[in-house]
C-alpha cells in the first residue's frame, strides 16, 4: 500500500486524549461576533413542529428559548423572514480532499477499489494531493479550508476526520468522530479487509463496554460480489451492532437490510457519489421502511455533492426513482435530528430547544412551506450560521447588528472577513474554533493564498 492509500484509509481506533486546555465554547472562543444575547425571528423548525413567526433566543453558547413570545428588552433582534433550523450535520465526508473540484469519472466502476486504483483518479486527486502535502505540508490548511466550505453552506458538524491527524486539532466546525462535547465515543474504518484481527477485537470490546457508541464503516460500496461479500465479513467480525453506522451500503440486498434493522445498526447514504461512480445507489427507501435510521453525507467533492443542501436534492430524486418518495420534512430530518441520532449525539445536536448548544442555521424562505424551503434551498440561500453561539457566517448587516457596531461598509467586527457570496455581501469569522487552538486560527484569505500558491486549480469556497 502506498503512502496515499495509507493516509486515505487510516482508521480512527483510539480515544482522543483529554485536551490540556479547556474546549472553546461560545463567548469564550477565539473570535466571537455576537456581543450579548440575541434573538432570531422566522419560521422555526424544531424539527418536530413549525413555529411561524417564532423566535430562537441565544445567550452565550446556548439556546436560551424557542417559541412565539417576543424577546425581552435589551436582546438584540434580527427579523430574518427566513427559515430557522438546526445547523446541518454531514455524516460522511473526507474534508481534506474537498479542496478539489468535482471529478467527471470516465466510466462506472464495480467497487471502490477499482476507481482508487485507476489512472484517472491518480491524475485528478492523488497527484495534486501529493503536491499539497510536500514539505512544508498543508494538511491543516486543507482541512480548515474544507471546513470553511462546509460552514458557508450551512453545515456545522461533519464526519470524516482522518485517523492520522493529531488528536488535539483546532476545528472550525464540529467533528463528530473526534472528541466532542467532552466525550469521544466514535471510531471509524475505511477498509474492513485491511483492519487487523487485533483492532477488530478491540472495537468489539469498546462497543460492548459502551466506550464506543458509533462505529463508522465504509461498507458494501459497489455493485459486484466483492461489495456484497463485505456485509458477510462485517457479521463474521462481530461488528454488526447497534453502534454500527454503515456508510454507503450500496450493495446491500433486502435480506441484508432486514439484518441491519434487526441489529439496530444505522445507515449513512451518499447517493450522488454512488451514482457517479457505480451507476446505482443504496436502497435507502427500503431501509427507511424497515425502521433503519438513515442520514445523509455529501461524501467528497471529487465524486459527491458540493454541499449537503445539494445532496438533499439528489436524495429526493433517488427515493422517487426507487418508488419510495420522501416528504420535505423527512429529508430535512436526515440532515438534522435523524443525523444526530445516527451519530449518537442527539442530546446535543439536531434540534432547536432551550439548553442545547446554539448551532443554528437561517435560510432564505423561497417556498411557502418551510420544510420545502429547506429541501429546495441552495447554498446561496444561507443567510446566517451560528456555531456554538458564535455568529460564524452571515449577511454583513446582520453580523454587524449582532456585534453591536455601526452598519457601514468599513465596520467589520473582530477578525471577520468581508466577502461576496453568490452576489451578497457577507462576513465570515474563521477565527472561531470549536476546540481551543494553541495558535491563532488562520484567516480564510491566508488559507486560500497558501493553497493557490501550491495548486492554482483549488476549488472556490462559494461554488
C-alpha atoms as one frame of an Amber mdcrd trajectory, in Angstrom:
protein
   0.000   0.000   0.000   1.453   3.404  -0.977   1.580   6.458   1.283  -1.572
   7.938  -0.253  -3.580   4.783   0.417  -2.266   4.572   3.977  -3.352   8.142
   4.642  -6.723   7.789   2.905  -7.595   4.549   4.682  -6.153   5.422   8.091
  -8.665   4.179  10.686  -9.647   6.071  13.817  -9.429   3.439  16.547  -8.191
   5.169  19.692  -9.761   7.652  22.065  -8.533  11.208  21.724  -6.635  12.322
  24.827  -8.269  14.898  27.062  -7.032  18.317  25.914  -4.656  20.168  28.193
  -6.675  23.367  27.733 -10.460  23.697  28.078 -12.557  23.425  24.948 -13.621
  26.745  23.476 -17.321  27.477  23.687 -19.369  30.419  22.541 -18.340  33.635
  24.239 -15.030  32.088  25.324 -13.928  31.222  21.806 -11.210  32.951  19.825
 -13.291  35.161  17.577 -16.885  35.910  18.540 -19.041  38.275  16.520 -22.043
  38.376  18.878 -21.901  40.840  21.733 -24.552  39.741  24.178 -27.810  37.778
  23.922 -29.656  37.905  20.614 -32.814  36.531  19.023 -33.740  35.431  15.511
 -37.288  35.584  14.149 -38.652  33.420  11.349 -40.321  30.102  10.618 -38.686
  27.959  13.300 -38.264  24.210  12.674 -37.609  22.484  15.971 -37.760  19.982
  13.933 -40.869  18.408  15.471 -43.042  21.364  14.512 -43.128  24.663  12.661
 -43.427  27.840  14.695 -44.418  30.569  12.253 -43.130  33.979  13.349 -41.223
  32.194  16.088 -38.098  33.269  17.950 -34.852  31.497  18.778 -33.014  33.282
  21.579 -29.314  32.658  22.120 -27.249  33.539  25.174 -23.557  32.686  25.182
 -23.076  29.291  23.588 -26.589  28.035  24.376 -30.130  28.334  23.074 -31.998
  30.198  25.805 -35.562  29.924  24.471 -37.556  28.773  21.455 -41.142  29.933
  20.991 -43.587  32.546  19.810 -43.172  35.066  22.642 -41.369  38.329  21.895
 -37.867  38.505  23.434 -37.226  40.690  26.442 -35.994  44.246  26.098 -32.252
  44.543  25.632 -31.935  41.409  23.486 -30.597  42.185  20.009 -33.088  41.053
  17.366 -32.981  40.060  13.711 -36.274  39.537  11.892 -34.975  37.162   9.245
 -38.168  36.460   7.256 -36.474  33.113   6.682 -36.462  29.545   7.941 -34.583
  28.841  11.162 -33.405  25.290  11.828 -30.546  23.397  13.470 -27.163  23.511
  11.772 -26.820  20.733   9.204 -24.974  17.504  10.052 -22.947  15.840   7.273
 -22.268  12.250   8.332 -19.979  11.222   5.509 -17.112  13.334   4.301 -13.384
  13.374   3.635 -12.637  17.016   4.421  -9.011  17.200   3.354  -9.989  16.196
  -0.214 -12.676  18.861  -0.532 -10.298  21.460  -1.912 -10.680  19.893  -5.359
 -13.342  20.466  -7.969 -15.858  17.781  -8.892 -14.417  14.893 -10.916 -16.153
  13.563 -14.027 -15.483   9.832 -13.732 -14.789   8.448 -17.238 -16.692   5.212
 -16.601 -18.613   3.262 -13.990 -16.786   1.019 -11.540 -17.654  -2.251  -9.823
 -16.365  -1.227  -6.382 -14.325   1.428  -4.626 -11.039  -0.442  -5.115 -11.424
  -0.046  -8.888 -11.560   3.728  -9.007  -8.961   4.087  -6.263  -6.544   2.152
  -8.486  -7.421   3.976 -11.722  -5.081   6.177 -13.750  -7.694   8.927 -13.893
  -8.022   9.093 -10.114  -4.256   9.197  -9.799  -4.156  12.267 -12.051  -7.179
  14.080 -10.635  -6.725  13.524  -6.890  -3.622  11.593  -5.834  -1.005  13.669
  -7.619  -2.489  17.070  -6.711  -2.787  15.989  -3.089   0.847  14.891  -3.108
   1.783  18.398  -4.241  -0.185  19.942  -1.381   1.440  17.624   1.133   5.018
  18.259   0.074   7.081  19.876   2.861   6.023  22.128   4.368   2.777  20.154
   4.383  -0.540  21.952   4.051  -2.612  19.213   5.732  -4.131  21.516   8.332
  -4.789  24.159   5.695  -6.610  21.551   3.583  -8.898  20.569   6.436  -9.710
  24.064   7.601 -10.372  25.347   4.070 -12.740  22.425   3.507 -14.490  23.141
   6.809 -14.943  26.758   5.703 -16.647  25.440   2.552 -18.932  23.342   4.723
 -19.687  26.239   7.075 -20.845  28.678   4.402 -23.282  26.066   3.062 -24.934
  25.597   6.467 -23.049  22.575   7.837 -21.983  22.864  11.468 -20.915  19.245
  12.105 -19.151  16.764   9.852 -17.878  13.188   9.922 -14.666  12.057   8.297
 -11.746  13.207  10.436  -8.794  11.090   9.368  -7.181   8.823  11.935  -3.683
  10.022  11.136  -4.280  13.632  12.186  -3.247  14.893  15.593  -5.986  14.296
  18.146  -5.930  17.823  19.550  -6.649  19.807  16.416  -8.446  23.132  16.294
 -11.609  22.836  14.248 -13.879  25.329  12.526 -16.906  23.005  12.553 -17.649
  20.129  14.894 -16.008  16.786  14.047 -18.466  14.111  15.174 -15.941  11.274
  15.101 -13.414  13.025  17.340 -13.739  14.285  20.918 -16.946  16.303  21.013
 -18.893  17.696  23.981 -16.065  16.434  26.220 -16.507  12.832  25.057 -15.025
  10.667  22.336 -17.442   7.837  21.653 -16.940   7.346  17.893 -14.466   5.373
  15.802 -14.142   4.891  12.045 -12.866   2.370   9.497 -12.421   2.855   5.756
 -11.398  -0.692   4.760 -12.623  -3.600   6.881 -10.402  -6.053   4.989  -7.326
  -4.057   5.995  -8.280  -3.907   9.673  -6.275  -6.326  11.797  -7.876  -9.034
  13.921  -6.500  -7.294  16.988  -8.118  -3.984  16.070 -11.427  -5.716  15.329
 -11.335  -7.396  18.737 -10.534  -4.032  20.317 -13.512  -2.403  18.594 -15.861
  -5.190  19.691 -14.717  -4.738  23.279 -15.149  -0.948  23.111 -18.686  -1.356
  21.786 -19.598  -4.000  24.370 -18.418  -1.804  27.259 -20.126   1.319  25.892
 -16.826   3.115  25.320 -17.828   3.373  21.638 -21.404   4.162  20.611 -20.830
   4.947  16.925 -18.578   2.930  14.604 -18.497   4.469  11.113 -17.501   1.934
   8.492 -17.380   2.188   4.681 -19.113  -0.982   3.549 -20.659  -2.646   0.504
 -19.674   0.329  -1.650 -20.131  -1.019  -5.151 -22.285  -3.303  -7.255 -20.304
  -6.558  -7.534 -19.980  -9.707  -5.459 -16.922  -8.357  -3.681 -19.006  -5.446
  -2.429 -21.817  -7.774  -1.327 -19.334 -10.029   0.481 -18.272  -7.163   2.747
 -21.531  -7.431   4.679 -20.843 -11.089   5.437 -17.356 -10.092   6.574 -18.857
  -7.477   8.889 -21.027 -10.130  10.529 -18.135 -12.573  10.814 -16.117  -9.852
  12.543 -18.904  -9.418  15.090 -19.316  -5.768  14.164 -22.981  -5.675  13.163
 -24.206  -3.954  16.326 -26.447  -1.074  17.447 -23.321   1.104  17.352 -22.572
   0.275  13.715 -23.025   3.079  11.179 -22.746   1.696   7.654 -21.518   4.295
   5.181 -22.799   3.642   1.641 -24.246   0.099   1.785 -24.862   0.311  -1.970
 -24.698  -3.460  -2.473 -26.964  -4.395   0.452 -29.841  -6.639  -0.575 -33.299
  -6.590   1.085 -32.359  -9.576   3.269 -29.223  -7.717   4.376 -31.304  -4.681
   5.298 -33.508  -6.948   7.419 -30.427  -7.944   9.397 -29.274  -4.335   9.680
 -32.676  -3.400  11.085 -32.711  -6.359  13.498 -29.273  -5.377  14.800 -30.302
  -1.739  15.327 -27.469  -0.564  13.074 -27.718   2.687  11.085 -27.009   3.880
   7.563 -25.367   6.939   6.035 -26.308   7.492   2.416 -24.343   9.398  -0.263
 -26.410   8.962  -3.435 -24.566  11.446  -5.651 -21.204   9.732  -5.225 -22.758
   6.273  -5.625 -24.491   7.206  -8.864 -21.447   8.888 -10.368 -19.092   6.029
  -9.576 -21.318   2.936  -9.792 -24.499   3.958 -11.623 -26.527   2.679  -8.674
 -27.229   3.784  -5.146 -28.361   2.309  -1.855 -31.921   1.055  -1.295 -32.432
   3.933   1.143 -36.219   3.902   0.852 -36.314   0.202   1.709 -34.038   0.878
   4.677 -36.307   3.654   5.941 -39.360   1.412   5.561 -37.636  -1.141   7.805
 -37.126   1.460  10.515 -33.390   1.889   9.918 -32.162   5.363  10.822 -30.796
   6.973   7.661 -28.662  10.127   7.483 -27.063  11.869   4.519 -23.456  12.625
   3.666 -22.134  14.667   0.752 -19.070  12.358   0.615 -16.359  14.441  -1.064
 -16.100  16.812  -3.977 -14.255  14.517  -6.406 -17.410  12.394  -6.823 -20.016
  13.704  -4.382 -22.089  16.855  -3.980 -20.622  20.317  -3.334 -22.839  20.713
  -0.273 -25.294  18.863   1.917 -28.067  21.066   0.509 -27.229  19.778  -2.967
 -27.186  16.193  -1.686 -30.740  16.633  -0.384 -31.966  17.127  -3.934 -30.184
  14.021  -5.208 -31.611  12.024  -2.299 -35.117  13.246  -3.067 -34.907  12.183
  -6.707 -33.255   8.845  -5.881 -36.097   7.996  -3.495 -38.602   8.862  -6.228
 -36.737   6.578  -8.627 -36.849   3.818  -6.000 -40.598   4.245  -5.770 -40.446
   5.459  -2.176 -40.691   9.275  -2.301 -39.976  11.207   0.874 -41.633  14.333
   2.226 -39.607  17.505   2.587 -39.784  17.102   6.346 -38.319  13.585   6.157
 -35.458  14.889   4.033 -34.710  17.719   6.466 -34.652  15.271   9.357 -31.964
  13.235   7.546 -29.536  16.137   7.980 -30.686  17.301  11.424 -32.362  15.258
  14.145 -32.053  11.846  12.454 -28.392  12.505  11.667 -27.795  13.434  15.310
 -29.411  10.173  16.384 -27.234   8.160  13.989 -24.153   9.874  15.411 -25.245
   9.229  18.999 -25.258  12.982  19.585 -28.992  13.667  19.771 -28.614  15.059
  23.300 -26.680  17.984  21.819 -27.240  18.339  18.083 -30.012  18.280  15.508
 -32.784  20.043  17.427 -33.643  23.586  18.469 -34.551  23.628  22.164 -33.659
  25.585  25.268 -30.471  24.472  26.968 -28.920  22.918  23.858 -25.772  24.120
  22.055 -26.549  27.061  19.790 -25.816  25.594  16.350 -28.375  27.424  14.229
 -28.928  27.959  10.508 -31.059  30.613   8.807 -32.092  30.086   5.187 -33.946
  32.387   2.815 -37.556  31.295   2.563 -38.254  30.692  -1.108 -41.315  28.473
  -0.643 -44.495  28.888   1.443 -43.883  25.523   3.135 -40.797  25.979   5.353
 -39.830  22.296   5.100 -39.963  22.598   1.327 -37.951  25.817   1.504 -35.132
  23.851   3.130 -35.381  20.908   0.744 -35.172  23.266  -2.236 -32.548  25.592
  -0.750 -29.217  26.235  -2.443 -26.034  27.433  -0.702 -26.920  30.929  -1.891
 -29.904  30.750   0.491 -27.679  30.561   3.575 -28.153  33.874   5.399 -26.687
  33.099   8.825 -24.758  30.317  10.553 -24.403  30.330  14.323 -21.941  27.801
  15.698 -21.732  27.359  19.452 -23.262  30.807  19.879 -20.700  32.438  17.600
 -22.010  34.226  14.536 -19.598  32.417  12.244 -21.049  33.452   8.883 -23.857
  35.622   7.620 -25.214  38.683   5.912 -22.869  41.544   6.690 -25.593  43.837
   8.049 -26.876  41.138  10.402 -23.428  40.265  11.722 -22.685  43.930  12.390
 -26.002  44.335  14.210 -25.327  41.355  16.442 -21.786  42.575  17.059 -23.080
  45.961  18.168 -21.234  48.052  15.564 -22.377  50.632  13.044 -23.839  49.124
   9.912 -21.370  50.649   7.478 -19.053  49.129   4.925 -15.953  49.938   6.979
 -17.249  48.449  10.234 -16.359  44.776  10.190 -16.288  43.450  13.752 -13.453
  41.479  15.264 -11.470  39.387  12.793 -14.355  38.812  10.398 -13.598  38.906
   6.687 -15.858  40.577   4.153 -16.671  38.508   1.076 -19.181  38.421  -1.765
 -21.092  35.136  -1.663 -23.432  34.377  -4.537 -23.925  38.111  -5.077 -24.499
  39.244  -1.472 -22.064  40.803   0.969 -21.294  38.515   3.887 -18.917  38.354
   6.825 -17.180  35.118   7.819 -15.418  34.580  11.140 -12.813  31.868  10.549
 -11.003  32.901  13.719 -13.607  30.866  15.609 -12.603  27.414  16.793 -14.716
  24.663  18.301 -11.566  23.398  20.007  -9.180  25.779  21.723  -6.174  26.155
  19.415  -2.599  26.573  20.593  -2.049  29.238  17.944  -4.380  31.798  16.409
  -6.512  30.194  13.684  -5.682  31.436  10.166  -7.902  33.790   8.235  -9.677
  32.497   5.173  -7.623  34.776   2.919  -4.443  33.166   4.238  -5.815  29.656
   3.696  -6.751  30.466   0.112  -3.375  32.064  -0.609  -1.452  29.061   0.732
  -3.433  26.587  -1.332  -3.499  28.576  -4.563   0.247  29.223  -4.403   0.835
  25.463  -4.376  -2.120  24.346  -6.538  -3.892  27.070  -8.606  -6.815  24.794
  -9.509  -8.162  24.725  -5.946 -11.964  24.777  -5.904 -13.652  28.011  -4.757
 -15.355  28.463  -1.405 -18.570  29.726  -2.999 -19.403  27.134  -5.655
